[in-house]
Amino acid sequence: MNGIELRNVSKSFKGLSLFENVSVSFEKGKIYGIVGHNGSGKSVLFKMMCGFVFPDQGSVLVNGIELGKNKRFPENFGIIIDKPGYLGDKTGFENLKYLAAIQNKISDEKIKETLEMVGLQYTLKQKVKHYSLGMKQKLAIAQAIMEDQDVLLLDEPFNGLDVDSVENIRNLLKSLNQEGKTIILTSHHNEDIELLCEHVFRVRNCTLEQLK
């Protein structure tokens, strides 16, 4: 199938069982919400979906290809997990330029355009170490979407954003989804989940319960 599929996945972390025999599919082009209390395993779930960690048992497939067999990391994934690390002595634009140089797929213009989309001025000379939490969050979102990634895994993308910025990023995610992007996100705010997500899963009792 086109999308992400977990087949009979079990995973423990630091001696704690987080997932037991979980099978679930995330279809291409939809927005999914993942909810659950802190420590329930949401971040570990995201890390398994993008090849940062592997299941103890079972398999994770992206577009029908199992991660870890011949392919470590899936292509065209935009990711926010934990706190992204940046070069504190560089500007936001300089940081994204360094990251863009890895694959060399996009121009400076595209980086500037993406910064404006998330509400950061690309001309800003302020170094990232002096950024507020909200500004760092916008930079993380810009990093996740700037290369026109097909799948966005966004762990708490609204964290630290003010009301206007939340509205802007919600609208941005909706428009990216309308372009056909698959988006899987977590949020502590039910409103984000309710307004954005077609399907919602809750991490509970080592499994994923479908709520919507």
C-alpha positions, -999 to +999 in steps of 0.1 A: +000+000+000+010+036-004+015+050+031+029+038+063+021+004+078+030-012+111+027-050+111+026-068+145+050-042+160+063-046+195+087-022+211+102-018+246+122+013+257+144+014+288+128-018+300+092-005+296+069-022+271+054+006+249+038-014+221+027-050+218+017-066+186+004-034+170-009-034+134-021-001+119-020+017+086-017+054+078-030+061+043-014+085+019-028+120+017-047+121+051-041+139+084-038+117+114-036+127+151-019+107+178-028+114+214-017+099+247-002+109+279+035+119+282+057+088+282+031+067+264+054+062+234+042+088+208+078+099+201+091+063+199+062+055+174+074+084+152+110+073+155+100+038+143+081+053+113+111+071+101+138+045+108+155+062+137+147+031+158+135-003+149+108-025+164+118-054+187+094-075+167+073-069+136+079-046+107+074-010+095+067-005+058+067+028+039+050+025+005+053-013+007+091-012+015+102-025+049+125-001+068+157-017+079+159-044+053+174-026+024+164+008+034+172+025+067+154+058+062+123+065+041+126+092+015+107+125+014+099+126+051+097+159+070+102+154+107+099+172+140+108+148+169+121+160+203+139+193+200+158+197+167+194+208+172+206+240+155+238+259+151+232+286+178+257+311+163+240+311+129+207+327+117+176+307+109+182+312+072+219+300+075+208+269+095+183+259+068+208+266+041+232+241+058+205+215+060+193+221+024+229+215+012+228+179+022+204+170-006+209+201-027+173+200-039+161+235-032+172+271-039+178+299-015+145+314-028+126+283-016+142+286+018+132+323+021+097+315+009+093+287+035+105+310+063+079+336+053+052+309+052+058+299+088+060+335+100+098+341+102+115+369+083+144+355+063+163+388+066+164+384+104+200+387+115+193+374+150+212+342+159+192+311+167+206+309+202+186+342+209+154+329+194+123+325+216+107+290+219+081+300+194+106+311+168+126+279+172+094+260+167+087+279+134+122+271+123+116+234+130+084+235+109+102+253+081+129+226+081+102+199+080+084+213+049+110+232+029+119+204+006+083+196-004+083+164+017+055+139+010+051+128+046+052+151+077+057+135+111+052+164+135+056+158+172+039+188+190+043+212+161+022+239+180+044+239+211+054+274+221+034+292+194+012+322+201-025+322+191-019+339+157+009+316+148-011+285+158-038+297+133-012+303+106+004+269+110-030+251+111-039+267+078-005+259+064-009+222+073-044+221+058-031+235+025-002+211+025-026+183+030-048+196+001-017+193-020-016+155-011+008+155+018+003+128+045+005+144+079+008+126+113+009+149+143+007+149+181-007+178+202-016+183+238-044+206+226-076+188+216-086+217+194-056+211+171-065+174+168-103+181+163-098+208+137-071+192+116-073+154+119-095+130+098-084+101+120-072+100+156-054+072+175-047+071+212-016+053+225-030+033+254-022-001+270+006-008+246-016-004+215-032+022+192-069+027+197-087+044+169-109+072+183-120+087+150 
